[in-house]
Amino acid sequence: MAYCTLAEVQADIDLEDASGSAAATIGRLIIAAERNINRFCNRPDGFEADAAASARYFYGSGLSHQYIDETVEITTVSVKDSSTESSYTDWTTPTAMMAGDGDWIPFSAAASAPRFEDLPYTGLMIDVNGAYSVFTSSRSTGMRGFPALPGVRHVGIPTVKVTAKWGYSVAVPGDITSACIMQVARWYKRLQSSMADSVGNVDFGELRFTSRIDPAIAHILQDGLYVKPRTGIR
């Protein structure tokens, strides 16, 4: 689903006829704006969650909580009994995400101050009424309990498998739609200025160079906490 529509942009820029070349131009700008917003927010997969559930693998924390990618709905959590196992064991899924009758509970934010009512979920914690106490650690050990050395045994083998609908939100957030409309509208107006890389103010003799994402739009994305921290891993 696109972050905004041709009709929404047309209404924003008071364009009476959005057909032919104008429609094609706005369509291309919508695609470009989506890509720039995703890149600025460090979200290559965008904001709309997958329609179907799929499996992803994670390094087990060895703790009572496990961080995962952003998801709006979790179907199954499967964990290896040890890092050397070749198969995963399905843990009991709660009848509802907060029912407390399964082996795990989803949460968002930090494990030290979890939030259970907000999407997307970013972590799992052990249900105290469940059958397990920790998410099996991915770290392998060598002889006599020492950490494995390179070439002796792999370290960091995934031990947690989660099947879920991955993504930030079930539907595109309203702020993202507004940001996309604003960016497309500004780019379209600049196209009407002969594709200028800078905007001149004749009265004051100034040149204002444009940026990839306009400052006002950047504020919407940053203040709305849509920018995902860059950690070096997904």
C-alpha positions in Angstrom: 0.0 0.0 0.0 1.3 3.4 -1.0 1.9 6.0 1.8 -0.4 8.5 0.0 -2.6 8.7 -3.1 -2.7 10.8 -6.2 -6.0 12.3 -5.0 -4.5 13.3 -1.6 -1.5 15.1 -3.2 -3.8 16.7 -5.8 -5.9 18.2 -3.0 -2.9 19.4 -1.1 -1.4 21.3 -4.0 -4.8 22.5 -5.4 -4.2 20.8 -8.7 -7.4 20.9 -10.7 -6.4 18.3 -13.3 -4.2 15.5 -12.1 -4.2 13.4 -15.3 -1.7 12.7 -18.1 1.8 13.8 -17.5 1.0 15.4 -14.1 -0.4 12.2 -12.8 2.6 10.2 -14.0 5.0 12.7 -12.4 3.2 12.7 -9.1 3.1 8.9 -9.1 6.9 8.8 -9.5 7.4 11.3 -6.8 5.2 9.3 -4.4 7.5 6.3 -4.9 10.6 8.4 -4.5 9.2 10.0 -1.3 8.4 6.6 0.2 11.9 5.4 -0.5 13.5 8.5 1.1 11.2 8.3 4.2 12.1 4.6 4.6 15.8 5.4 4.2 15.7 8.4 6.6 13.9 6.3 9.2 16.2 3.3 8.7 13.3 1.1 7.8 14.1 -0.6 4.5 10.9 -2.7 4.7 8.7 0.3 5.2 6.0 0.8 7.8 3.2 -1.5 6.8 3.5 -5.0 8.2 3.5 -8.2 6.1 0.1 -9.6 5.3 1.2 -13.1 5.9 3.3 -14.6 8.8 6.9 -15.8 8.1 9.7 -17.2 10.1 12.8 -15.4 11.3 15.7 -16.7 13.3 17.4 -15.0 16.3 20.4 -15.5 18.5 19.1 -16.8 21.8 19.7 -14.4 24.7 20.1 -17.0 27.4 17.9 -14.7 29.5 14.2 -14.5 30.5 13.6 -12.1 27.7 14.4 -12.1 24.0 14.5 -9.1 21.6 13.1 -9.6 18.1 12.3 -7.6 15.0 9.2 -5.3 15.0 6.0 -7.3 14.6 2.3 -6.7 14.9 1.2 -10.3 15.4 3.1 -13.4 16.6 2.0 -16.9 15.5 4.6 -19.3 16.9 7.7 -19.2 19.0 10.1 -22.2 18.7 13.3 -22.6 20.6 16.1 -25.2 20.6 16.6 -27.1 23.8 20.4 -26.4 23.4 22.6 -24.6 20.9 23.8 -28.0 19.5 20.2 -29.2 18.8 19.2 -29.5 15.1 15.5 -29.0 15.6 13.3 -26.4 17.3 10.6 -27.1 19.9 7.3 -25.2 19.6 6.5 -23.3 22.8 2.9 -23.0 23.9 1.3 -20.0 22.3 -1.1 -18.0 24.5 -4.8 -18.0 23.5 -4.4 -14.2 23.3 -1.3 -12.1 23.4 -1.8 -11.2 27.1 -3.8 -14.2 28.2 -1.0 -15.6 30.4 -1.7 -19.2 29.5 1.3 -19.8 27.3 5.1 -20.0 27.6 5.8 -16.5 26.4 4.4 -12.9 26.5 5.1 -10.3 23.8 6.1 -6.7 24.8 7.4 -3.5 23.3 10.0 -1.0 24.6 12.8 -2.2 27.0 12.6 -5.4 29.0 13.3 -3.4 32.2 10.2 -1.3 31.5 8.0 -3.3 29.1 4.8 -2.1 27.5 2.2 -4.7 26.7 -0.5 -2.5 25.1 1.6 -0.9 22.3 2.4 -2.2 18.9 4.8 -3.1 17.4 6.1 -5.8 19.7 9.9 -5.9 19.9 10.5 -8.6 22.5 9.3 -11.7 24.2 9.5 -12.6 27.9 9.0 -15.8 29.7 5.6 -16.4 31.2 6.1 -17.4 34.8 3.4 -20.0 34.5 5.0 -21.6 31.5 7.3 -24.5 31.1 10.6 -22.6 30.5 12.8 -20.2 32.4 15.1 -18.8 29.6 15.5 -18.5 25.9 18.3 -20.9 25.1 21.6 -19.1 24.6 23.1 -19.2 21.2 26.6 -19.3 22.6 28.3 -22.7 22.3 31.0 -23.9 24.7 34.1 -25.9 24.1 36.0 -28.3 26.4 35.6 -28.0 30.1 33.0 -25.2 29.8 35.3 -22.6 28.1 33.8 -20.6 25.2 34.4 -22.3 21.9 37.5 -21.2 20.0 37.3 -20.5 16.2 37.4 -23.7 14.3 36.3 -25.8 17.3 32.6 -25.0 17.3 30.4 -22.3 15.9 29.4 -19.4 18.2 26.2 -17.5 17.8 24.1 -20.2 16.2 20.4 -19.1 16.1 18.3 -20.9 18.7 15.1 -18.9 18.6 12.6 -19.1 15.7 9.7 -16.7 15.6 6.9 -16.9 13.0 5.0 -13.6 12.8 3.7 -10.8 10.7 6.8 -8.6 10.6 6.6 -4.8 10.4 5.8 -1.6 12.2 2.1 -1.2 11.8 -1.0 -3.0 10.4 -1.8 0.2 8.4 0.4 3.1 7.4 0.5 5.6 10.3 -1.2 8.9 9.6 2.0 10.9 10.3 3.7 8.9 7.6 1.0 9.7 5.1 1.2 13.4 6.0 5.0 13.4 5.6 4.7 11.7 2.2 2.1 14.2 0.9 4.2 17.1 2.1 7.4 15.8 0.5 5.7 15.0 -2.8 3.9 18.4 -2.9 7.2 20.2 -2.2 9.1 18.3 -4.9 6.3 18.9 -7.4 6.4 22.6 -6.8 10.1 22.6 -7.3 9.7 20.7 -10.5 7.6 23.7 -11.7 10.7 25.8 -11.0 12.6 24.1 -13.7 14.1 21.3 -11.5 16.2 23.8 -9.6 18.6 22.5 -7.0 18.3 25.7 -5.1 15.6 28.3 -4.4 16.5 31.9 -4.9 15.1 34.9 -3.0 15.5 37.8 -5.4 14.5 40.4 -2.8 17.2 39.4 -0.4 19.8 38.0 -2.7 19.8 34.6 -0.9 20.1 31.0 -2.1 18.5 28.3 0.0 19.6 24.8 -1.0 17.1 22.0 -0.6 17.8 18.8 1.2 16.8 15.1 0.6 14.1 15.3 3.4 12.7 18.7 4.2 13.4 19.9 7.8 9.7 20.1 8.6 9.2 16.6 7.4 12.3 15.4 9.3 10.8 16.9 12.5 7.5 14.9 12.0 9.5 11.7 11.6 11.9 12.3 14.5 9.4 13.7 17.0 7.0 10.9 16.2 9.8 8.4 17.1 9.6 6.8 13.7 13.4 6.7 13.1 14.8 3.3 14.0 18.2 3.4 15.8 21.1 2.1 13.7 22.7 -0.7 15.6 24.7 -2.5 12.9 22.3 -5.4 13.0 18.7 -5.8 11.7 
